[in-house]
Amino acid sequence: MEIFYVYALRSLKDLRIYVGMTQNIEIRLSEHNKGKTKSTKGYKPWELIFVKEVRGRSEARTLEKYYKSGTGKEYLKSLDLSKGPVVQRIE
């Protein structure tokens, strides 16, 4: 089964949060910061605040939808980022 990453970025411009999914987090973050993503290019630069590793596209889509919801966004806003982004790996 393929590995996907559900991630959250925070704009350093206005602190808005963007949630997405990808199979390569490094490339995707670079695309956001280079302005290659229409929905985020006006709010760059972005910093990674959350990454969750999951098995399969279906699980990633479900989690992406949750983190885009009001409850999910509140969770992301409450993260302690004093030690860097929160990373949750498959065990």
mmCIF file as gemmi writes it, N, C-alpha and C atoms, coordinates in Angstrom:
data_model
loop_
_atom_site.group_PDB
_atom_site.id
_atom_site.type_symbol
_atom_site.label_atom_id
_atom_site.label_alt_id
_atom_site.label_comp_id
_atom_site.label_asym_id
_atom_site.label_entity_id
_atom_site.label_seq_id
_atom_site.pdbx_PDB_ins_code
_atom_site.Cartn_x
_atom_site.Cartn_y
_atom_site.Cartn_z
_atom_site.occupancy
_atom_site.B_iso_or_equiv
_atom_site.pdbx_formal_charge
_atom_site.auth_seq_id
_atom_site.auth_asym_id
_atom_site.pdbx_PDB_model_num
ATOM 1 N N . MET Axp A 1 ? 0.841 -1.181 0 1 0 ? 1 A 1
ATOM 2 C CA . MET Axp A 1 ? 0 0 0 1 0 ? 1 A 1
ATOM 3 C C . MET Axp A 1 ? 0.889 1.248 0 1 0 ? 1 A 1
ATOM 4 N N . GLU Axp A 2 ? 0.475 2.254 -0.727 1 0 ? 2 A 1
ATOM 5 C CA . GLU Axp A 2 ? 1.254 3.484 -0.85 1 0 ? 2 A 1
ATOM 6 C C . GLU Axp A 2 ? 1.182 4.342 0.41 1 0 ? 2 A 1
ATOM 7 N N . ILE Axp A 3 ? 2.26 5.064 0.675 1 0 ? 3 A 1
ATOM 8 C CA . ILE Axp A 3 ? 2.32 5.982 1.814 1 0 ? 3 A 1
ATOM 9 C C . ILE Axp A 3 ? 1.95 7.385 1.331 1 0 ? 3 A 1
ATOM 10 N N . PHE Axp A 4 ? 1.081 8.037 2.074 1 0 ? 4 A 1
ATOM 11 C CA . PHE Axp A 4 ? 0.692 9.423 1.814 1 0 ? 4 A 1
ATOM 12 C C . PHE Axp A 4 ? 0.934 10.239 3.068 1 0 ? 4 A 1
ATOM 13 N N . TYR Axp A 5 ? 1.008 11.537 2.887 1 0 ? 5 A 1
ATOM 14 C CA . TYR Axp A 5 ? 1.188 12.467 3.995 1 0 ? 5 A 1
ATOM 15 C C . TYR Axp A 5 ? 0.075 13.502 3.958 1 0 ? 5 A 1
ATOM 16 N N . VAL Axp A 6 ? -0.603 13.652 5.077 1 0 ? 6 A 1
ATOM 17 C CA . VAL Axp A 6 ? -1.55 14.747 5.248 1 0 ? 6 A 1
ATOM 18 C C . VAL Axp A 6 ? -0.76 15.813 5.99 1 0 ? 6 A 1
ATOM 19 N N . TYR Axp A 7 ? -0.797 17.03 5.485 1 0 ? 7 A 1
ATOM 20 C CA . TYR Axp A 7 ? 0.061 18.066 6.058 1 0 ? 7 A 1
ATOM 21 C C . TYR Axp A 7 ? -0.699 19.369 6.254 1 0 ? 7 A 1
ATOM 22 N N . ALA Axp A 8 ? -0.165 20.184 7.14 1 0 ? 8 A 1
ATOM 23 C CA . ALA Axp A 8 ? -0.713 21.523 7.36 1 0 ? 8 A 1
ATOM 24 C C . ALA Axp A 8 ? 0.432 22.518 7.291 1 0 ? 8 A 1
ATOM 25 N N . LEU Axp A 9 ? 0.174 23.602 6.594 1 0 ? 9 A 1
ATOM 26 C CA . LEU Axp A 9 ? 1.126 24.694 6.469 1 0 ? 9 A 1
ATOM 27 C C . LEU Axp A 9 ? 0.542 25.93 7.126 1 0 ? 9 A 1
ATOM 28 N N . ARG Axp A 10 ? 1.413 26.79 7.621 1 0 ? 10 A 1
ATOM 29 C CA . ARG Axp A 10 ? 0.968 28.081 8.154 1 0 ? 10 A 1
ATOM 30 C C . ARG Axp A 10 ? 1.681 29.178 7.371 1 0 ? 10 A 1
ATOM 31 N N . SER Axp A 11 ? 0.899 30.132 6.898 1 0 ? 11 A 1
ATOM 32 C CA . SER Axp A 11 ? 1.457 31.255 6.16 1 0 ? 11 A 1
ATOM 33 C C . SER Axp A 11 ? 2.198 32.179 7.117 1 0 ? 11 A 1
ATOM 34 N N . LEU Axp A 12 ? 3.415 32.531 6.771 1 0 ? 12 A 1
ATOM 35 C CA . LEU Axp A 12 ? 4.175 33.487 7.573 1 0 ? 12 A 1
ATOM 36 C C . LEU Axp A 12 ? 3.713 34.912 7.275 1 0 ? 12 A 1
ATOM 37 N N . LYS Axp A 13 ? 2.903 35.061 6.235 1 0 ? 13 A 1
ATOM 38 C CA . LYS Axp A 13 ? 2.382 36.373 5.854 1 0 ? 13 A 1
ATOM 39 C C . LYS Axp A 13 ? 1.202 36.777 6.726 1 0 ? 13 A 1
ATOM 40 N N . ASP Axp A 14 ? 0.239 35.85 6.911 1 0 ? 14 A 1
ATOM 41 C CA . ASP Axp A 14 ? -0.965 36.211 7.685 1 0 ? 14 A 1
ATOM 42 C C . ASP Axp A 14 ? -1.455 35.113 8.627 1 0 ? 14 A 1
ATOM 43 N N . LEU Axp A 15 ? -0.626 34.078 8.836 1 0 ? 15 A 1
ATOM 44 C CA . LEU Axp A 15 ? -0.9 32.978 9.779 1 0 ? 15 A 1
ATOM 45 C C . LEU Axp A 15 ? -2.067 32.075 9.391 1 0 ? 15 A 1
ATOM 46 N N . ARG Axp A 16 ? -2.576 32.185 8.17 1 0 ? 16 A 1
ATOM 47 C CA . ARG Axp A 16 ? -3.634 31.261 7.745 1 0 ? 16 A 1
ATOM 48 C C . ARG Axp A 16 ? -3.069 29.854 7.646 1 0 ? 16 A 1
ATOM 49 N N . ILE Axp A 17 ? -3.949 28.874 7.755 1 0 ? 17 A 1
ATOM 50 C CA . ILE Axp A 17 ? -3.544 27.466 7.702 1 0 ? 17 A 1
ATOM 51 C C . ILE Axp A 17 ? -4.078 26.834 6.425 1 0 ? 17 A 1
ATOM 52 N N . TYR Axp A 18 ? -3.223 26.062 5.764 1 0 ? 18 A 1
ATOM 53 C CA . TYR Axp A 18 ? -3.591 25.323 4.559 1 0 ? 18 A 1
ATOM 54 C C . TYR Axp A 18 ? -3.366 23.841 4.84 1 0 ? 18 A 1
ATOM 55 N N . VAL Axp A 19 ? -4.316 23.003 4.458 1 0 ? 19 A 1
ATOM 56 C CA . VAL Axp A 19 ? -4.223 21.553 4.66 1 0 ? 19 A 1
ATOM 57 C C . VAL Axp A 19 ? -4.239 20.865 3.3 1 0 ? 19 A 1
ATOM 58 N N . GLY Axp A 20 ? -3.372 19.873 3.131 1 0 ? 20 A 1
ATOM 59 C CA . GLY Axp A 20 ? -3.329 19.123 1.884 1 0 ? 20 A 1
ATOM 60 C C . GLY Axp A 20 ? -2.804 17.718 2.108 1 0 ? 20 A 1
ATOM 61 N N . MET Axp A 21 ? -2.644 16.987 1.003 1 0 ? 21 A 1
ATOM 62 C CA . MET Axp A 21 ? -2.076 15.637 1.061 1 0 ? 21 A 1
ATOM 63 C C . MET Axp A 21 ? -1.125 15.46 -0.113 1 0 ? 21 A 1
ATOM 64 N N . THR Axp A 22 ? -0.136 14.61 0.078 1 0 ? 22 A 1
ATOM 65 C CA . THR Axp A 22 ? 0.875 14.399 -0.954 1 0 ? 22 A 1
ATOM 66 C C . THR Axp A 22 ? 1.603 13.085 -0.693 1 0 ? 22 A 1
ATOM 67 N N . GLN Axp A 23 ? 2.384 12.643 -1.667 1 0 ? 23 A 1
ATOM 68 C CA . GLN Axp A 23 ? 3.264 11.497 -1.464 1 0 ? 23 A 1
ATOM 69 C C . GLN Axp A 23 ? 4.707 11.94 -1.225 1 0 ? 23 A 1
ATOM 70 N N . ASN Axp A 24 ? 4.991 13.229 -1.44 1 0 ? 24 A 1
ATOM 71 C CA . ASN Axp A 24 ? 6.345 13.74 -1.216 1 0 ? 24 A 1
ATOM 72 C C . ASN Axp A 24 ? 6.246 15.12 -0.571 1 0 ? 24 A 1
ATOM 73 N N . ILE Axp A 25 ? 6.413 15.175 0.72 1 0 ? 25 A 1
ATOM 74 C CA . ILE Axp A 25 ? 6.199 16.411 1.474 1 0 ? 25 A 1
ATOM 75 C C . ILE Axp A 25 ? 7.238 17.483 1.135 1 0 ? 25 A 1
ATOM 76 N N . GLU Axp A 26 ? 8.489 17.092 0.891 1 0 ? 26 A 1
ATOM 77 C CA . GLU Axp A 26 ? 9.525 18.083 0.586 1 0 ? 26 A 1
ATOM 78 C C . GLU Axp A 26 ? 9.231 18.807 -0.721 1 0 ? 26 A 1
ATOM 79 N N . ILE Axp A 27 ? 8.895 18.049 -1.756 1 0 ? 27 A 1
ATOM 80 C CA . ILE Axp A 27 ? 8.581 18.65 -3.057 1 0 ? 27 A 1
ATOM 81 C C . ILE Axp A 27 ? 7.334 19.519 -2.951 1 0 ? 27 A 1
ATOM 82 N N . ARG Axp A 28 ? 6.324 19.038 -2.249 1 0 ? 28 A 1
ATOM 83 C CA . ARG Axp A 28 ? 5.068 19.786 -2.146 1 0 ? 28 A 1
ATOM 84 C C . ARG Axp A 28 ? 5.266 21.112 -1.411 1 0 ? 28 A 1
ATOM 85 N N . LEU Axp A 29 ? 6.022 21.117 -0.324 1 0 ? 29 A 1
ATOM 86 C CA . LEU Axp A 29 ? 6.292 22.359 0.398 1 0 ? 29 A 1
ATOM 87 C C . LEU Axp A 29 ? 7.041 23.343 -0.504 1 0 ? 29 A 1
ATOM 88 N N . SER Axp A 30 ? 7.995 22.839 -1.259 1 0 ? 30 A 1
ATOM 89 C CA . SER Axp A 30 ? 8.746 23.675 -2.193 1 0 ? 30 A 1
ATOM 90 C C . SER Axp A 30 ? 7.815 24.288 -3.241 1 0 ? 30 A 1
ATOM 91 N N . GLU Axp A 31 ? 6.874 23.508 -3.765 1 0 ? 31 A 1
ATOM 92 C CA . GLU Axp A 31 ? 5.914 24.023 -4.748 1 0 ? 31 A 1
ATOM 93 C C . GLU Axp A 31 ? 5.075 25.153 -4.154 1 0 ? 31 A 1
ATOM 94 N N . HIS Axp A 32 ? 4.629 24.976 -2.918 1 0 ? 32 A 1
ATOM 95 C CA . HIS Axp A 32 ? 3.848 26.032 -2.263 1 0 ? 32 A 1
ATOM 96 C C . HIS Axp A 32 ? 4.687 27.306 -2.129 1 0 ? 32 A 1
ATOM 97 N N . ASN Axp A 33 ? 5.925 27.173 -1.71 1 0 ? 33 A 1
ATOM 98 C CA . ASN Axp A 33 ? 6.769 28.345 -1.473 1 0 ? 33 A 1
ATOM 99 C C . ASN Axp A 33 ? 7.299 28.992 -2.75 1 0 ? 33 A 1
ATOM 100 N N . LYS Axp A 34 ? 7.262 28.272 -3.866 1 0 ? 34 A 1
ATOM 101 C CA . LYS Axp A 34 ? 7.663 28.845 -5.156 1 0 ? 34 A 1
ATOM 102 C C . LYS Axp A 34 ? 6.475 29.462 -5.893 1 0 ? 34 A 1
ATOM 103 N N . GLY Axp A 35 ? 5.279 29.389 -5.291 1 0 ? 35 A 1
ATOM 104 C CA . GLY Axp A 35 ? 4.1 29.976 -5.917 1 0 ? 35 A 1
ATOM 105 C C . GLY Axp A 35 ? 3.492 29.125 -7.015 1 0 ? 35 A 1
ATOM 106 N N . LYS Axp A 36 ? 3.775 27.825 -7.019 1 0 ? 36 A 1
ATOM 107 C CA . LYS Axp A 36 ? 3.263 26.94 -8.063 1 0 ? 36 A 1
ATOM 108 C C . LYS Axp A 36 ? 1.866 26.399 -7.768 1 0 ? 36 A 1
ATOM 109 N N . THR Axp A 37 ? 1.321 26.733 -6.603 1 0 ? 37 A 1
ATOM 110 C CA . THR Axp A 37 ? -0.018 26.285 -6.224 1 0 ? 37 A 1
ATOM 111 C C . THR Axp A 37 ? -0.926 27.509 -6.185 1 0 ? 37 A 1
ATOM 112 N N . LYS Axp A 38 ? -1.909 27.514 -7.07 1 0 ? 38 A 1
ATOM 113 C CA . LYS Axp A 38 ? -2.777 28.691 -7.237 1 0 ? 38 A 1
ATOM 114 C C . LYS Axp A 38 ? -3.405 29.163 -5.925 1 0 ? 38 A 1
ATOM 115 N N . SER Axp A 39 ? -3.905 28.234 -5.134 1 0 ? 39 A 1
ATOM 116 C CA . SER Axp A 39 ? -4.635 28.614 -3.916 1 0 ? 39 A 1
ATOM 117 C C . SER Axp A 39 ? -3.74 29.142 -2.798 1 0 ? 39 A 1
ATOM 118 N N . THR Axp A 40 ? -2.429 28.933 -2.886 1 0 ? 40 A 1
ATOM 119 C CA . THR Axp A 40 ? -1.549 29.374 -1.795 1 0 ? 40 A 1
ATOM 120 C C . THR Axp A 40 ? -0.518 30.413 -2.205 1 0 ? 40 A 1
ATOM 121 N N . LYS Axp A 41 ? -0.385 30.684 -3.489 1 0 ? 41 A 1
ATOM 122 C CA . LYS Axp A 41 ? 0.73 31.54 -3.916 1 0 ? 41 A 1
ATOM 123 C C . LYS Axp A 41 ? 0.659 32.965 -3.382 1 0 ? 41 A 1
ATOM 124 N N . GLY Axp A 42 ? -0.517 33.473 -3.086 1 0 ? 42 A 1
ATOM 125 C CA . GLY Axp A 42 ? -0.636 34.83 -2.569 1 0 ? 42 A 1
ATOM 126 C C . GLY Axp A 42 ? -0.312 34.972 -1.098 1 0 ? 42 A 1
ATOM 127 N N . TYR Axp A 43 ? -0.045 33.861 -0.428 1 0 ? 43 A 1
ATOM 128 C CA . TYR Axp A 43 ? 0.157 33.889 1.027 1 0 ? 43 A 1
ATOM 129 C C . TYR Axp A 43 ? 1.517 33.351 1.448 1 0 ? 43 A 1
ATOM 130 N N . LYS Axp A 44 ? 2.426 33.158 0.496 1 0 ? 44 A 1
ATOM 131 C CA . LYS Axp A 44 ? 3.753 32.644 0.819 1 0 ? 44 A 1
ATOM 132 C C . LYS Axp A 44 ? 4.58 33.694 1.528 1 0 ? 44 A 1
ATOM 133 N N . PRO Axp A 45 ? 5.575 33.3 2.284 1 0 ? 45 A 1
ATOM 134 C CA . PRO Axp A 45 ? 6.096 31.948 2.472 1 0 ? 45 A 1
ATOM 135 C C . PRO Axp A 45 ? 5.271 31.14 3.476 1 0 ? 45 A 1
ATOM 136 N N . TRP Axp A 46 ? 5.421 29.828 3.357 1 0 ? 46 A 1
ATOM 137 C CA . TRP Axp A 46 ? 4.713 28.866 4.202 1 0 ? 46 A 1
ATOM 138 C C . TRP Axp A 46 ? 5.71 28.095 5.047 1 0 ? 46 A 1
ATOM 139 N N . GLU Axp A 47 ? 5.268 27.711 6.248 1 0 ? 47 A 1
ATOM 140 C CA . GLU Axp A 47 ? 6.073 26.815 7.083 1 0 ? 47 A 1
ATOM 141 C C . GLU Axp A 47 ? 5.236 25.58 7.4 1 0 ? 47 A 1
ATOM 142 N N . LEU Axp A 48 ? 5.902 24.453 7.456 1 0 ? 48 A 1
ATOM 143 C CA . LEU Axp A 48 ? 5.25 23.195 7.79 1 0 ? 48 A 1
ATOM 144 C C . LEU Axp A 48 ? 4.991 23.157 9.289 1 0 ? 48 A 1
ATOM 145 N N . ILE Axp A 49 ? 3.734 22.887 9.692 1 0 ? 49 A 1
ATOM 146 C CA . ILE Axp A 49 ? 3.433 22.796 11.124 1 0 ? 49 A 1
ATOM 147 C C . ILE Axp A 49 ? 2.973 21.405 11.544 1 0 ? 49 A 1
ATOM 148 N N . PHE Axp A 50 ? 2.523 20.575 10.581 1 0 ? 50 A 1
ATOM 149 C CA . PHE Axp A 50 ? 1.971 19.269 10.938 1 0 ? 50 A 1
ATOM 150 C C . PHE Axp A 50 ? 2.104 18.322 9.757 1 0 ? 50 A 1
ATOM 151 N N . VAL Axp A 51 ? 2.505 17.079 10.044 1 0 ? 51 A 1
ATOM 152 C CA . VAL Axp A 51 ? 2.559 16.022 9.03 1 0 ? 51 A 1
ATOM 153 C C . VAL Axp A 51 ? 2.091 14.729 9.667 1 0 ? 51 A 1
ATOM 154 N N . LYS Axp A 52 ? 1.187 14.034 8.997 1 0 ? 52 A 1
ATOM 155 C CA . LYS Axp A 52 ? 0.748 12.713 9.458 1 0 ? 52 A 1
ATOM 156 C C . LYS Axp A 52 ? 0.915 11.737 8.301 1 0 ? 52 A 1
ATOM 157 N N . GLU Axp A 53 ? 1.658 10.677 8.56 1 0 ? 53 A 1
ATOM 158 C CA . GLU Axp A 53 ? 1.914 9.64 7.573 1 0 ? 53 A 1
ATOM 159 C C . GLU Axp A 53 ? 0.79 8.61 7.647 1 0 ? 53 A 1
ATOM 160 N N . VAL Axp A 54 ? 0.219 8.247 6.496 1 0 ? 54 A 1
ATOM 161 C CA . VAL Axp A 54 ? -0.878 7.273 6.474 1 0 ? 54 A 1
ATOM 162 C C . VAL Axp A 54 ? -0.681 6.289 5.324 1 0 ? 54 A 1
ATOM 163 N N . ARG Axp A 55 ? -1.399 5.185 5.424 1 0 ? 55 A 1
ATOM 164 C CA . ARG Axp A 55 ? -1.357 4.172 4.367 1 0 ? 55 A 1
ATOM 165 C C . ARG Axp A 55 ? -2.569 4.343 3.461 1 0 ? 55 A 1
ATOM 166 N N . GLY Axp A 56 ? -2.325 4.678 2.225 1 0 ? 56 A 1
ATOM 167 C CA . GLY Axp A 56 ? -3.383 4.718 1.228 1 0 ? 56 A 1
ATOM 168 C C . GLY Axp A 56 ? -4.034 6.079 1.026 1 0 ? 56 A 1
ATOM 169 N N . ARG Axp A 57 ? -4.434 6.313 -0.219 1 0 ? 57 A 1
ATOM 170 C CA . ARG Axp A 57 ? -5.062 7.567 -0.621 1 0 ? 57 A 1
ATOM 171 C C . ARG Axp A 57 ? -6.393 7.792 0.089 1 0 ? 57 A 1
ATOM 172 N N . SER Axp A 58 ? -7.173 6.741 0.272 1 0 ? 58 A 1
ATOM 173 C CA . SER Axp A 58 ? -8.49 6.883 0.896 1 0 ? 58 A 1
ATOM 174 C C . SER Axp A 58 ? -8.384 7.404 2.327 1 0 ? 58 A 1
ATOM 175 N N . GLU Axp A 59 ? -7.476 6.832 3.11 1 0 ? 59 A 1
ATOM 176 C CA . GLU Axp A 59 ? -7.284 7.3 4.486 1 0 ? 59 A 1
ATOM 177 C C . GLU Axp A 59 ? -6.775 8.74 4.496 1 0 ? 59 A 1
ATOM 178 N N . ALA Axp A 60 ? -5.882 9.061 3.568 1 0 ? 60 A 1
ATOM 179 C CA . ALA Axp A 60 ? -5.348 10.425 3.488 1 0 ? 60 A 1
ATOM 180 C C . ALA Axp A 60 ? -6.46 11.421 3.177 1 0 ? 60 A 1
ATOM 181 N N . ARG Axp A 61 ? -7.344 11.092 2.244 1 0 ? 61 A 1
ATOM 182 C CA . ARG Axp A 61 ? -8.459 11.99 1.891 1 0 ? 61 A 1
ATOM 183 C C . ARG Axp A 61 ? -9.388 12.211 3.088 1 0 ? 61 A 1
ATOM 184 N N . THR Axp A 62 ? -9.673 11.147 3.814 1 0 ? 62 A 1
ATOM 185 C CA . THR Axp A 62 ? -10.545 11.261 4.987 1 0 ? 62 A 1
ATOM 186 C C . THR Axp A 62 ? -9.927 12.186 6.032 1 0 ? 62 A 1
ATOM 187 N N . LEU Axp A 63 ? -8.64 12.004 6.307 1 0 ? 63 A 1
ATOM 188 C CA . LEU Axp A 63 ? -7.96 12.859 7.288 1 0 ? 63 A 1
ATOM 189 C C . LEU Axp A 63 ? -7.83 14.297 6.794 1 0 ? 63 A 1
ATOM 190 N N . GLU Axp A 64 ? -7.56 14.459 5.516 1 0 ? 64 A 1
ATOM 191 C CA . GLU Axp A 64 ? -7.471 15.809 4.949 1 0 ? 64 A 1
ATOM 192 C C . GLU Axp A 64 ? -8.795 16.549 5.152 1 0 ? 64 A 1
ATOM 193 N N . LYS Axp A 65 ? -9.877 15.862 4.889 1 0 ? 65 A 1
ATOM 194 C CA . LYS Axp A 65 ? -11.21 16.459 5.07 1 0 ? 65 A 1
ATOM 195 C C . LYS Axp A 65 ? -11.429 16.85 6.532 1 0 ? 65 A 1
ATOM 196 N N . TYR Axp A 66 ? -11.017 15.986 7.459 1 0 ? 66 A 1
ATOM 197 C CA . TYR Axp A 66 ? -11.169 16.288 8.887 1 0 ? 66 A 1
ATOM 198 C C . TYR Axp A 66 ? -10.368 17.537 9.266 1 0 ? 66 A 1
ATOM 199 N N . TYR Axp A 67 ? -9.094 17.595 8.861 1 0 ? 67 A 1
ATOM 200 C CA . TYR Axp A 67 ? -8.252 18.727 9.253 1 0 ? 67 A 1
ATOM 201 C C . TYR Axp A 67 ? -8.681 20.031 8.586 1 0 ? 67 A 1
ATOM 202 N N . LYS Axp A 68 ? -9.458 19.941 7.521 1 0 ? 68 A 1
ATOM 203 C CA . LYS Axp A 68 ? -10.008 21.145 6.891 1 0 ? 68 A 1
ATOM 204 C C . LYS Axp A 68 ? -11.295 21.602 7.573 1 0 ? 68 A 1
ATOM 205 N N . SER Axp A 69 ? -11.872 20.749 8.414 1 0 ? 69 A 1
ATOM 206 C CA . SER Axp A 69 ? -13.116 21.089 9.12 1 0 ? 69 A 1
ATOM 207 C C . SER Axp A 69 ? -12.823 22.045 10.272 1 0 ? 69 A 1
ATOM 208 N N . GLY Axp A 70 ? -13.851 22.594 10.855 1 0 ? 70 A 1
ATOM 209 C CA . GLY Axp A 70 ? -13.689 23.5 11.995 1 0 ? 70 A 1
ATOM 210 C C . GLY Axp A 70 ? -12.957 22.851 13.154 1 0 ? 70 A 1
ATOM 211 N N . THR Axp A 71 ? -13.347 21.631 13.513 1 0 ? 71 A 1
ATOM 212 C CA . THR Axp A 71 ? -12.707 20.915 14.617 1 0 ? 71 A 1
ATOM 213 C C . THR Axp A 71 ? -11.244 20.62 14.3 1 0 ? 71 A 1
ATOM 214 N N . GLY Axp A 72 ? -10.987 20.172 13.093 1 0 ? 72 A 1
ATOM 215 C CA . GLY Axp A 72 ? -9.618 19.873 12.681 1 0 ? 72 A 1
ATOM 216 C C . GLY Axp A 72 ? -8.733 21.108 12.667 1 0 ? 72 A 1
ATOM 217 N N . LYS Axp A 73 ? -9.262 22.219 12.163 1 0 ? 73 A 1
ATOM 218 C CA . LYS Axp A 73 ? -8.488 23.474 12.133 1 0 ? 73 A 1
ATOM 219 C C . LYS Axp A 73 ? -8.19 23.957 13.55 1 0 ? 73 A 1
ATOM 220 N N . GLU Axp A 74 ? -9.155 23.801 14.467 1 0 ? 74 A 1
ATOM 221 C CA . GLU Axp A 74 ? -8.916 24.196 15.86 1 0 ? 74 A 1
ATOM 222 C C . GLU Axp A 74 ? -7.792 23.362 16.466 1 0 ? 74 A 1
ATOM 223 N N . TYR Axp A 75 ? -7.789 22.056 16.156 1 0 ? 75 A 1
ATOM 224 C CA . TYR Axp A 75 ? -6.708 21.193 16.633 1 0 ? 75 A 1
ATOM 225 C C . TYR Axp A 75 ? -5.359 21.705 16.114 1 0 ? 75 A 1
ATOM 226 N N . LEU Axp A 76 ? -5.288 22.001 14.83 1 0 ? 76 A 1
ATOM 227 C CA . LEU Axp A 76 ? -4.033 22.473 14.237 1 0 ? 76 A 1
ATOM 228 C C . LEU Axp A 76 ? -3.577 23.791 14.863 1 0 ? 76 A 1
ATOM 229 N N . LYS Axp A 77 ? -4.514 24.67 15.143 1 0 ? 77 A 1
ATOM 230 C CA . LYS Axp A 77 ? -4.172 25.961 15.761 1 0 ? 77 A 1
ATOM 231 C C . LYS Axp A 77 ? -3.67 25.794 17.198 1 0 ? 77 A 1
ATOM 232 N N . SER Axp A 78 ? -4.054 24.686 17.842 1 0 ? 78 A 1
ATOM 233 C CA . SER Axp A 78 ? -3.679 24.471 19.246 1 0 ? 78 A 1
ATOM 234 C C . SER Axp A 78 ? -2.34 23.743 19.416 1 0 ? 78 A 1
ATOM 235 N N . LEU Axp A 79 ? -1.71 23.338 18.338 1 0 ? 79 A 1
ATOM 236 C CA . LEU Axp A 79 ? -0.462 22.575 18.428 1 0 ? 79 A 1
ATOM 237 C C . LEU Axp A 79 ? 0.655 23.375 19.086 1 0 ? 79 A 1
ATOM 238 N N . ASP Axp A 80 ? 1.451 22.693 19.893 1 0 ? 80 A 1
ATOM 239 C CA . ASP Axp A 80 ? 2.645 23.294 20.489 1 0 ? 80 A 1
ATOM 240 C C . ASP Axp A 80 ? 3.781 23.147 19.478 1 0 ? 80 A 1
ATOM 241 N N . LEU Axp A 81 ? 4.155 24.24 18.858 1 0 ? 81 A 1
ATOM 242 C CA . LEU Axp A 81 ? 5.175 24.207 17.809 1 0 ? 81 A 1
ATOM 243 C C . LEU Axp A 81 ? 6.54 24.669 18.302 1 0 ? 81 A 1
ATOM 244 N N . SER Axp A 82 ? 6.71 24.716 19.614 1 0 ? 82 A 1
ATOM 245 C CA . SER Axp A 82 ? 7.968 25.211 20.177 1 0 ? 82 A 1
ATOM 246 C C . SER Axp A 82 ? 9.172 24.347 19.786 1 0 ? 82 A 1
ATOM 247 N N . LYS Axp A 83 ? 8.926 23.084 19.446 1 0 ? 83 A 1
ATOM 248 C CA . LYS Axp A 83 ? 10.017 22.186 19.053 1 0 ? 83 A 1
ATOM 249 C C . LYS Axp A 83 ? 9.971 21.862 17.566 1 0 ? 83 A 1
ATOM 250 N N . GLY Axp A 84 ? 9.241 22.665 16.796 1 0 ? 84 A 1
ATOM 251 C CA . GLY Axp A 84 ? 9.14 22.44 15.36 1 0 ? 84 A 1
ATOM 252 C C . GLY Axp A 84 ? 7.82 21.796 14.997 1 0 ? 84 A 1
ATOM 253 N N . PRO Axp A 85 ? 7.692 21.373 13.738 1 0 ? 85 A 1
ATOM 254 C CA . PRO Axp A 85 ? 6.426 20.79 13.29 1 0 ? 85 A 1
ATOM 255 C C . PRO Axp A 85 ? 6.103 19.488 14.022 1 0 ? 85 A 1
ATOM 256 N N . VAL Axp A 86 ? 4.824 19.219 14.158 1 0 ? 86 A 1
ATOM 257 C CA . VAL Axp A 86 ? 4.364 17.965 14.758 1 0 ? 86 A 1
ATOM 258 C C . VAL Axp A 86 ? 4.353 16.911 13.655 1 0 ? 86 A 1
ATOM 259 N N . VAL Axp A 87 ? 5.062 15.808 13.873 1 0 ? 87 A 1
ATOM 260 C CA . VAL Axp A 87 ? 5.162 14.736 12.886 1 0 ? 87 A 1
ATOM 261 C C . VAL Axp A 87 ? 4.634 13.455 13.51 1 0 ? 87 A 1
ATOM 262 N N . GLN Axp A 88 ? 3.647 12.835 12.842 1 0 ? 88 A 1
ATOM 263 C CA . GLN Axp A 88 ? 3.078 11.569 13.312 1 0 ? 88 A 1
ATOM 264 C C . GLN Axp A 88 ? 3.329 10.513 12.244 1 0 ? 88 A 1
ATOM 265 N N . ARG Axp A 89 ? 4.138 9.522 12.583 1 0 ? 89 A 1
ATOM 266 C CA . ARG Axp A 89 ? 4.497 8.464 11.635 1 0 ? 89 A 1
ATOM 267 C C . ARG Axp A 89 ? 3.697 7.192 11.895 1 0 ? 89 A 1
ATOM 268 N N . ILE Axp A 90 ? 3.582 6.37 10.859 1 0 ? 90 A 1
ATOM 269 C CA . ILE Axp A 90 ? 2.955 5.059 10.999 1 0 ? 90 A 1
ATOM 270 C C . ILE Axp A 90 ? 3.855 4.216 11.892 1 0 ? 90 A 1
ATOM 271 N N . GLU Axp A 91 ? 3.264 3.521 12.83 1 0 ? 91 A 1
ATOM 272 C CA . GLU Axp A 91 ? 4.073 2.67 13.723 1 0 ? 91 A 1
ATOM 273 C C . GLU Axp A 91 ? 4.143 1.256 13.216 1 0 ? 91 A 1
